[in-house]
Amino acid sequence: MTTTPSFRVRALSPEVPAAVRATGRDASGLPPHRSTAAGGEPLRCCLRDAATGEEIMLFGYAPPIPSGPYREVGPVFAHAGPCAGPAPGYPPAWRGRAQVLRAYDRRGWIHDARVHDGADPEAVIAELLADPAVRRLHSRNVAYGCFMFTVDRPG
């Protein structure tokens, strides 16, 4: 029996790093910082950590919420060139990693938030999405607060 997932994890759209590469500018109008990965940098294009030696870029990104007081630009890592993108579902390489799940309402205002230890992120996601006022979630790094990925309701 196949079950329908109750949420959809979304990495950065491939168009985002492609636009940064093409224009040489990020969401703040600044050039990306290109480097060779030391290893461990969380790549938002494919939702895994960079391997040592991969060519990456760091740039400012505005996570997807409507314009308003909670809209922000923060740093994200992505491959310096196109990549295959993420595996479906919760990022397997980040399972077991503590994260903050920040819930947003239809206005793009923070509605709720939870810290989880990564052991069962699906349970925390389901709990937050059970509230009909919640439109989407952003997963964020616990220590730095950086945007990691978006979680949406299916469909």
Salt bridges, closest charged atoms under 4 A:
ASP49 OD2 - ARG97 NH2 2.50
GLU54 OE2 - ARG48 NH2 2.69
GLU54 OE2 - HIS79 NE2 2.77
GLU72 OE2 - ARG102 NH1 3.17
GLU72 OE2 - ARG140 NH2 2.78
ASP105 OD2 - ARG107 NH2 2.78
ASP112 OD2 - ARG114 NH1 2.64
GLU122 OE2 - ARG95 NH2 2.54
GLU127 OE2 - ARG114 NH2 2.82
ASP131 OD2 - HIS111 NE2 2.76
ASP152 OD2 - ARG8 NH2 3.59
ASP152 OD2 - ARG10 NE 2.42
ASP152 OD1 - ARG136 NE 3.67
